[in-house]
Amino acid sequence: DEALCHRLLDRAVDAGVNLIDTAEQYPIPSDAALGKPEGYTEAILGSWLAKGGAGRRGKVVLASKITGGRNINRRSLRADLDGTLRRLGTDYLDVFLLHWPARYTPQSNWGQSLTYHRENEGLPWGRDL
């Protein structure tokens, strides 16, 4: 229930919580037929952020995750991040994590598919601190 989620988020932030962690795949289990597709949790957070005006985004540290596994490459990173930013209604994330790395194949994702240089690719998203 989106309204309940908004009330819980308001209550958490009022109590001093400032880190909100989500993922593109939430809710678990997702079910598009029931109106809860993957990304629905990010969409609820996005509507909550929008409802709070421009100042709300700056009050929280926002983290999300790409699903991971063997499907990580430059294209999937960009597409998944763009989808996350769109659902959240923001132009940056504070933390973007790999949710399910290929744990049992050392270095399978690192050093190749996660190697990219935003400044060389002219990507429009991200924020330099």
Legacy VTK file of the C-alpha trace (Angstrom):
# vtk DataFile Version 3.0
C-alpha trace
ASCII
DATASET POLYDATA
POINTS 129 float
0.000 0.000 0.000
1.694 3.165 -1.240
0.073 5.498 1.307
1.207 3.262 4.177
4.743 3.152 2.766
4.773 6.961 2.578
3.658 7.228 6.217
6.352 4.770 7.306
9.006 6.688 5.378
7.840 9.981 6.913
7.988 8.451 10.371
11.462 6.990 9.775
12.912 10.279 8.501
11.276 12.186 11.373
13.003 9.752 13.756
16.414 10.431 12.191
16.753 7.703 9.565
18.611 9.101 6.576
19.668 6.023 4.551
17.108 4.478 2.219
18.193 1.287 0.488
16.258 -0.352 -2.329
16.874 -2.404 -5.470
15.534 -2.602 -9.001
14.161 -6.068 -8.340
12.046 -5.205 -5.291
9.441 -6.172 -4.225
10.257 -9.818 -3.640
8.328 -11.658 -4.873
7.331 -9.356 -7.683
4.195 -9.996 -9.688
3.177 -7.689 -12.511
-0.248 -9.363 -12.670
-0.884 -8.219 -9.079
0.334 -4.688 -9.784
3.699 -5.220 -8.079
6.272 -5.539 -10.871
10.015 -5.343 -10.368
10.864 -1.717 -9.699
7.617 -1.027 -7.837
9.431 -0.292 -4.572
11.603 2.292 -6.342
8.465 3.845 -7.848
6.887 4.150 -4.380
10.052 5.791 -3.069
10.051 8.100 -6.103
6.493 9.248 -5.461
7.362 9.815 -1.788
10.410 11.886 -2.761
8.319 13.940 -5.218
5.594 14.515 -2.646
8.140 16.033 -0.274
9.332 18.711 -2.652
12.843 19.541 -3.778
14.330 19.516 -0.284
13.400 15.938 0.576
15.942 14.312 -1.780
18.789 16.208 -0.147
17.856 14.912 3.305
18.399 11.247 2.517
21.195 9.018 1.321
19.669 6.953 -1.457
21.095 3.546 -2.360
19.936 1.025 -4.932
21.264 -2.122 -6.514
21.554 -3.734 -9.917
20.483 -7.378 -9.848
23.902 -8.716 -10.822
24.943 -12.215 -11.670
26.318 -12.940 -15.101
24.313 -10.228 -16.881
26.529 -7.295 -15.887
28.036 -5.282 -18.698
28.280 -1.633 -19.678
24.893 -1.682 -21.424
23.025 -3.378 -18.557
24.616 -1.093 -15.962
23.518 1.986 -17.861
20.035 0.675 -18.658
19.395 -0.480 -15.094
20.698 2.749 -13.572
18.621 4.835 -15.989
15.527 2.808 -15.030
16.257 3.218 -11.336
16.751 6.984 -11.666
13.512 7.285 -13.659
11.484 5.301 -11.104
12.996 7.224 -8.195
12.483 10.552 -9.966
15.995 11.737 -9.232
19.070 12.483 -11.293
21.583 10.815 -8.972
22.102 7.995 -6.492
24.417 8.241 -3.537
25.254 4.520 -3.665
24.806 2.032 -6.526
25.651 -1.550 -5.655
25.903 -4.928 -7.316
23.197 -6.971 -5.587
24.161 -10.498 -6.597
27.767 -10.728 -7.727
28.915 -14.012 -9.242
30.300 -15.110 -5.873
31.552 -18.509 -6.911
33.598 -17.391 -9.893
36.290 -15.079 -8.487
36.894 -11.941 -10.483
34.263 -12.919 -13.053
32.626 -9.503 -12.939
35.459 -7.354 -11.660
38.048 -5.820 -13.869
36.134 -6.250 -17.099
32.401 -5.654 -17.176
32.411 -3.197 -14.282
35.287 -1.203 -15.724
33.992 1.955 -17.249
34.887 5.601 -17.106
31.873 7.858 -16.881
33.896 10.924 -17.781
35.111 9.272 -20.999
31.702 8.016 -22.017
29.885 11.325 -21.647
27.194 9.745 -19.507
24.593 12.216 -18.277
24.022 10.656 -14.881
26.059 10.649 -11.722
27.320 13.382 -9.513
30.873 14.307 -8.627
31.420 15.220 -4.994
LINES 1 130
129 0 1 2 3 4 5 6 7 8 9 10 11 12 13 14 15 16 17 18 19 20 21 22 23 24 25 26 27 28 29 30 31 32 33 34 35 36 37 38 39 40 41 42 43 44 45 46 47 48 49 50 51 52 53 54 55 56 57 58 59 60 61 62 63 64 65 66 67 68 69 70 71 72 73 74 75 76 77 78 79 80 81 82 83 84 85 86 87 88 89 90 91 92 93 94 95 96 97 98 99 100 101 102 103 104 105 106 107 108 109 110 111 112 113 114 115 116 117 118 119 120 121 122 123 124 125 126 127 128
